[in-house]
Amino acid sequence: MGERGNRHYDVVVVGGGAAGLSGAMVLARARRSVLVVDAGEPRNAPAAGVHGYLGLDGTAPAELLATGREEVAAYGGTVVDGRVVAAEAVKDGGAAGGGFRVVLDDGSSVTAARLLVTTGLADELPEVAGLAEHWGRDVLHCPYCHGWEVRDEKIAVLATGPFAVHQALLWRQWSKDVTLLLHTADEPTDEEYEQLAARDIAVVDGVVDAVTTDSGDRLAGVRLADGRILPCRALVIAPRFTARAGFLAGLGLTGTEVERSGHVVGSAVAADPTGATEVPGVWVAGNITNLFAQVGAAAAAGVTAAAAINADLVNADIHRAVTERRTPFSAQREREAAERTMTPHRHGILDTHTTHTAHSVVQEDTPVQKTDDDSSAAHARHWDDRYREQNRIWSGKPNPTLVAETAGLTPGTALDLGCGEGGDAIWLARQGWRVTGTDISTVALGRTAEHAAEAGVTGLVTLERHNFAESFPAGAFDLVSAHFLHSEYDMPREEILRRAAGAVAPGGVLLIVGHYTLPDWADHLHHISFPSGQEVLDSLELPDGEWEVLADTEHEREATSPDGRTGTRSDCVLKVRRR
């Protein structure tokens, strides 16, 4: 592997087809360090030309890819020949704070902050003698790729599933001489027979045994098992499309079955419209996720994924820069501080179901305005002392309201205000969110860091210490969560929640859960204001037209005091989305 050994890249692109090279060029033009690893097995290699790609129609596949490699290299990207055999998450993700190790078939490996996988699919062909040798030349499947080239020829459609009639009717657009070979498929329905007859499409019974060729090795026809020969110049088939995703198993990514009309047509790796998979930091593009994408669509998907990856890296760069600006000491001293914080709690009990999380850094808060130092210090001491009373204050489970209200949200970046011992932050990380957990107590943050490290999800949780009256986390988040942000100390809750709203990214959600009424046994807290959801909404002073209210509810629940007394308390839930 030469100089590639032990190298770290912003992005490793696995697969050097139209999707991979297009994505790599966009990333290289964005001044990202990019490595493309290509096994040299393009799906369209047998085809004479690429079609339907504006400006490049008819270009030989090898020529298109060679030009693409040159363009990527011109912007500083690197393209190498090789096969990726494994990928795994690693703790050290470089500048982006989390990443992956990619292992090649020669035993070498590189690391990357993000992965773009564009390995495409494998076509599983029907078992007919001689058919595979003509695949992509005159054994075809896509009329938009090859229909023009066989227009007005004798075309036969090999029926192997429920879509054969549809194929025959579609290919009839390119030729008046189309025959449907029933082969192993079910017989058409009466309605389908009528459609075929109306379009002058012949139907032939019998299993196809082999293809026949002329002296120039061009397809001449098919031979049926009973010995009949049917002349044709093009044979249309329906392959099973299987995503080339085996090497992603170490990341927990596999191809899932894709169905059409109740019939499995292949497998693909699921992703959102940008190509982001369920594994944070891994994107896919092209036929590995869209079985029916042509070259142009695959290239466009690579561009879309690359833009999303760069945006994700930009956010990581911003977060890192803000963190460094706030932290006046080295990364080593930061780790030492975190270790000192965690040491007294090494023997605490962690409920294994709460989550697994990432390498977490406890960052000191950065003052943004002056307050009463004695009050601030007393507030911090109060919470530190409370957490020191026992090894675990809270259950370690996420708040049920958080679980219910985030169902259906696409994981992105989240801010947990007042994270305590990490139940909510760790649960969010387990769902795929990249979480910034904040609290005034270094003892609580230490426990969250310890629990996160024990659970072992790298790079998903960052911890910052903040007294919200003095400082607030920087950045914009897809979810900002504030659960029971109340204090016996004087705290500007309304101002803090307004800043929380300001931290919500466009399209993001602000979730505020608070007490509304307390049980009788909690009379020592009755001096604290517990507003309703509507009162909280009014206090946020949200600009008209920029937000929508998704939930404003109240619900009662039983509560038990430390000495065993029971009572009923009410909580209010406010959930709003920035448009």
N, C-alpha and C positions, 0 to 999 in steps of 0.2 A: 504493500500500500504506500510505501515511500513516505513522503512528507505529510500524508494525511494522518498518519498514526498520532494519537493523542491530541489531535486538533479539536478546537471547539468552534462551533459556528452558531450564528443566530438561528439559522434554519437549515435543516437537512431535508432535501426533497428526494423522496424515494420513488423513482420512476421517471424516465426521460422522454416521455411521449409529448403530445401536444399540450396536455394539461400541465404536466410537470415543468416543461421548459417555459411555457407561458408564465406560470407562477414564479419560476426562478428569475425570469427577466424582470418582472415587476419588482420583486424583492431586491434584486441587485441594483436596479435603478433607484430604489429607496435607500441605497447605501447600506444594505444588510449584507453580512457575510453569509454566502449561500454555497452549499455543496449539493450537487445533483448526483445521485448514484443510480446508474441505469444498467439493467441486465441485458439490454439489447434484444428484447423480444417484443417489438411492437405488434399489436394485434392485427394491424392492417398491412403487415409486411408483404403478404402474397399479392396484394392489389397492385394494379398498374399505376393507379393515380388516386389522389385525394379529390373528392368531388363535393360540391356544395359549400366550399370554403372560399368566400369572396376574395378575388384577387389572386388566389393560388389554385384555382380549379385545374385539375389534371396534373398537378405536381406529384412526382413520385414520392411515396412515403419516406424513403431513405433520404432523398434530397431535402424534403421539408425539415426533417429532424437534424440533418447536418447543418442546415442554415440556422435552425434554432439554437443549436449548441454554440455556433459562432457568435450569435447575438448575445447569449448569456455571458460568454467569456469576454465579450467586448465591454461589458459593464462590470467586470471584476468577479463574476461568478465562476465556480469551478464545476466541471462535469467530468465524472470518471466512470469507467466501465466496471461493473461489479454487481453482485447480488446481495441484497440485505437478507440475512437469515434470522435476525432477532432484533428486538427493540425492547428496552426496559427503562423505567423511570429511575433517575438518579437524584441524589440530594443536591449536588452542586450543579446548578443550572446556569452558571455564569452570570452575566449582567442582568439577565431577566429574572433571576431568582427561582430556579426550578427548571428541570430539563430532562433529557433523555440520552441514553447511550444506544448507538446503532452499531450492530456487529455485522461485518461482511463475511462472505464465504471464504475469503483468504485468511480469516482469523483476526484481522485488524478491526479497529473500532474508532468511532469519533463520537463526540457529544454535541448536543444542540439544545438551544433553549426551546425551540418549537419544531414540530414535524409537519411536513406536507406530503401526504401519501397519494401517489397517482399511478399505482401499479396496474390499474386496469382490471381486465377480467380474462378468463380463459373460456374459449368456446368448446363445449363438449358436443361433438358431432354424432349424428346417428351412425350406427355400425353397419355401413354398407361398403362392400369391397370397392376400393378405388376412389371413394368419395373424398377422403381427406386430402389426397394428392391434388385435387382440383379446387380445394377450398380457397375462396378469395379471388379465383380466376373466372370459372364458369359454374362453380357451386356457390351460391350466393344466399343472402338472407335479407338485405336491405334494399328496397327499390330506389330509395333516394340516393344511395351511394352508387348503385350499379345499374339501375333500370335503363338509363339512357344508352348505356353501352350495349345492351342486348335488346334494344327496341326492335320490334317487328320480327324477332327470332321465335323459334319454337321453344316455349318455356314450360317446364314441368314443375309442379309443386309437390314435394314429398310430405305427405301428411303423417305427423307423429304426435299430434295433440289437437286440442279443441280449437286452435286458431288457424288451422290449415285452410278452411273455407275462406276466412277473412284474407289470408295471404293470397289465395288464388284470385279473389275478387279485386284485391288491390293491384296485383301485378297485371291484371287485365288492362290497366291504364296504359301500359307500355307495349302491349302486343295483343293482337286479335287471336293468336294461336297459343292458348294456355290450357294445360291439362292438369287435373288434380289426380294424383296417385294416392289412393286410400292407404296403402302400405299398412301401418300398425294402428292408425287412428280409427275412432268410431265412425260409423256411417253417418253422413249428413242427415239432418232432419228434413222433413218434407219442405219446410220453408226455405232451408238452405239449398235443397235441390232445385227449387223453383228459381232462386236467385242465380244459381250457376247456369241453369238452362237459359234464363233470360239474357245472360251475358255470353252465351255460346261457349261455355267452359266445359270441356269433356271431363268425365269422371271414369277412372280405370280402377277396377278391383285388383287385388293381389299384392303380395309383398315384393318389394324391390330387392333383388339379390346383389346387384353390382351395377356400376356405371361402365359404359363402353366409350372408347375413344377412336378418333380417326388417326391417320398416319402422322399428323402433326401434333399428336398428343392433346388435341382439343376434344372436349366433351362431344360425343356423337349421340348418346342416348343412354337408356337404362335397360337392364335385363331383369325381368321378373323371375320369381322362383319357378314358375311353370315354363320358363324358357322363352317367353315372348320378349321381343325387343321393341321398345318404344323410342323413336328418334326424338331428340331434343338438343338444343344448343346451350341451354341454361337450366340448371336444376336448383330450385329454391328450397331451402330447408329452414328449420327452426331450432337452432342450437340451444342447449341449456347454458346460461351465462353464469359463471362462477367467479366471484371476486377473488383476486389474488391477495389474500389477507392473512395467510397462515402465520407470517412472521410477526403479526401484531398480537398474537395470543398472550405474550408476556405482559402486555399493557391492558389485558382484559377486553380487547376489541376482536370481534369475530364477525364474519358475514352472517346476516340473517336472511331467511327465505323471503323472496319477493313473489307475490302472487298476482295473477291477472285473471279475473273472472273465476276465482277459486282454484286456479291451476298454477302450480309452482313453476316459474320460468327461470329461476336462478337464485343467486344470493348476492347481497350487496352490504356494504358497511353503512349504517344509518348515520345521517348528518343533518344539520340544519341548513337553511338556504345559503349560508356563507361557507359551508363545508366543515364547520366545527363538529367534532364528534362528542360522545359522552365523556371522553377522557380529556380534561383540560390540557391545552397545549398541542393537541393533535387534530389536524385538519385533513380532509380527503377531498379529491376532485377528480372528475372524469368518470370513466366506466366502473371504477371500484365502488362508486356510490350511486351512479345513474347508469343503469344497464343499457339504456337506449340512446345515450348521447352520441351524436356524430362528432367528427373531429372539431368542427367549429364550436359546438356546444361545450366540448371537453376543454378546449383552449380558454373559452370564456369563464368556465368554472374555475380553472386554475388562476386566472386573473382575479376573480372575486375572492377566492380563498387567500391569495397572497395579500390583497388589500386588508382583509380582516386580520391576518397574522401580523402585518406591520402595525396596524392600529393597536393590537394587543401588546406588542412589544413597546410601542410608544408609551402606552399607559404604564407598563412596567418600568420604563426608563424614567418617567416622571415621578413615579412613586419612589424609586430608588434615590433620585436626585433630591427630592424633598426630605427623605429620611436622612440622607447624608448632611443636608443643610442644617437639619435640626440637631444632629448628633455631633457634639464637639470632640468626640474621642474616637479611637480606631475601632475597627471591626473586632479585633482581638479583645479589647477592653469591653466591648459590647457583649461578647460571648461570656466573658468573665462575670459581668454584672448579672447576666441571665442565669449563669450557673450558681452564683451566690444566692440569687432569689429562689431558685428551685431546691437547693440543698436541704433546708429544714423539712421538706415535705416528701422526701424520697420514699418514705414508707407509707404514704397515703394509699387508700384503696381506690382503684379506677374500675368503674363498671365497663366491661369490654364492649357493650353494645352502644355506648354513647357515641363513639366515632373513632376513626383514625385520622390523624392530621399531619401537618408538615413541620419542617424545621421552622421554629418560631423565634423571633428576636424581640426582646422586651426593650422598647425605646422610651426614654424619658420624655415627658411633655415639654414643649417649648412655649414659654409665656407669650401671650399676645396682648395682654392688658394687665395692669397692676391691680391686685386685690389685697385684702387684709392678710398678710403672711401668716399671722398666728391662727386665724380662722382656717385658712387653707391647710396649714400643717395639721391642725387638730382634726379636720375633716379626713385627711389621709390616714392619720393615726387611728381614728375611730374605726375605719374599715379594715385596716391592717390588723388591729387588735381583735376585731370580731372574727376575721378569718383564722387567726391564730388559736382561737378557742378550741377548735377541733380540726381533725384532718380533712373533713368534708362538711361544708355548710349546706350545700344544695345537693339534690339527688344525682346530678350529672346528666339527667335526661333533658331534652329540649322542651321549651314551653309548648304545650299543645296548640296554642293559638298560632305560633310561628309555623308549626308543621302544617296546620290546616290552611293558613293564608298564603303560604308560598307554594302550595301544590299547583302545578301547572305553569309556574314561572320558569323561564329558561335560565339555568345557572350562569352567573356572570361574576361581577365583583359585588361584595357585600360589606357593609359597615355595621358592626354590632356595638352599640353604645351601652356601656356598663355590662361587660361580658361576664363578670364574676369569675367563676371557676371554669367557664368555657362550654357549658352544656349546649347553648345555642350555636356558638361559633363553630364548635367541632361538628355538630350535626349538619350545619350548612356546608361545611367543607366535605363532609361525607357524600353530600348530594352533588358535589362538583363545583360549588361556589369557591371563589378565591376571597378569603375573609380577612378583614382587618378588625381585630378585637381590641376594645379599649376599656380601660377601667382606671379608677383612681388608686386602687390598691396594688402595690407591687407583689404582695403575698398572693392575691387572687391571680394576677397575671403569671406569677411563677407556677402556680398549680395548673393553669391552662397550658402553659408551655410544656410542663412535665407530662400532662395527659396527652397532649398532642404528639410529643416525641414518642411516648410509649405506643400510641396507636399507629404511627408510622406512615402518614400521608405527607409526602414531601412537597413543600412549596405552596401549600394552600392556606396557611394561617400566618399572619403577621400580627404581633401584639405591640400596642403602643400605650404608654401610660399618659393619661390626661386627666386633669381636673377641669371639667368642662367650663367652669366659670373663668378659667384662665387661658385655656388652649383648646384646639379642636383639630381633628384629623384633616389633612389636606386631601384633595382629589375629589372626583365624582364617582358615584357608585350606582350600580343597577338596583341595589336594595339597601335601604338604610333602616335598621331595626332598633327601636328603643322600647324595651320591656321593663315596666315598673321602675322608671327613672324618677324615683322619689328619694328624698333625703331628709333626715331630722335636722340637718344643718341648712342654713339659709343658702338656697341655690336658685339661680335665675333660670328656672325650668323652661319658661316660655321662650326666652332668648335662645337657650340651647336647642330647643326643638325647631325654632326658626332656622338656626344654622344647620340642623339636620336636614331640613327641607332643601336648603341651598346646596347640600352635598349630593342630592339625587340627580343622576344623569338623565338626559332626555329619554323618555320611555321607561324610566325606572320607577320604583315603588318605595314609598315611605310608609312604614308600619309602626304605629305607636300603640302600645298596650299599657294601660295604667289602672290603678285601683280607683274605684268610684265611691264605694262605701266600704266600711270596715266592720268586722264583728265587734260585739260589745267588749270582749276581753282585750281589744287593742285600743282602749281609750287613751293610752299614753301617746298615741299617734294622731289623735283627733285635731291637733293644732296644725297639721299639715294639710294643705289644700289638695283636694282630689277632684279635678274638673271632669265634666262629662266629655264625651267624644266631640260633641258640637262645640263646646267651649274651647277644647283644644284646637279644633279646626279654625274657629274664629281667631284664636290667638296667633295662628301661623301666618295670618295676613297674606294668604296666597293670591297672586295676581289672577284676576278674572280671565277665564278662557285658557289658562295654561295648565290647569290641573283638573282631574276628574276624581270624584269620590267613589271608591270601589266598595267600601264597607264603613259603616258607622253604627256599631251595635253595642249592646250591654248584655252581660250574662252573669248569673249568680253561680256560686260554687261554695261547697262546704270548706271550712278552714278550721284547723285544730291548733290550739295554743300549745306552747312548750310544756305546760303542766296538764295537758289533756282536755281542756275545755273546748267545746265545739261551738261553732257559730257559722253565720252565712256572710259572705262578702260578695260584692259586685265588682266586676272589672268592665272597662270600656275598651273597645277596639276601634281604631281609626286607621283606615288604609286608603291612601291616595296615590294616584299615578301622575307623574309629570308627562304632559302630552309631547 
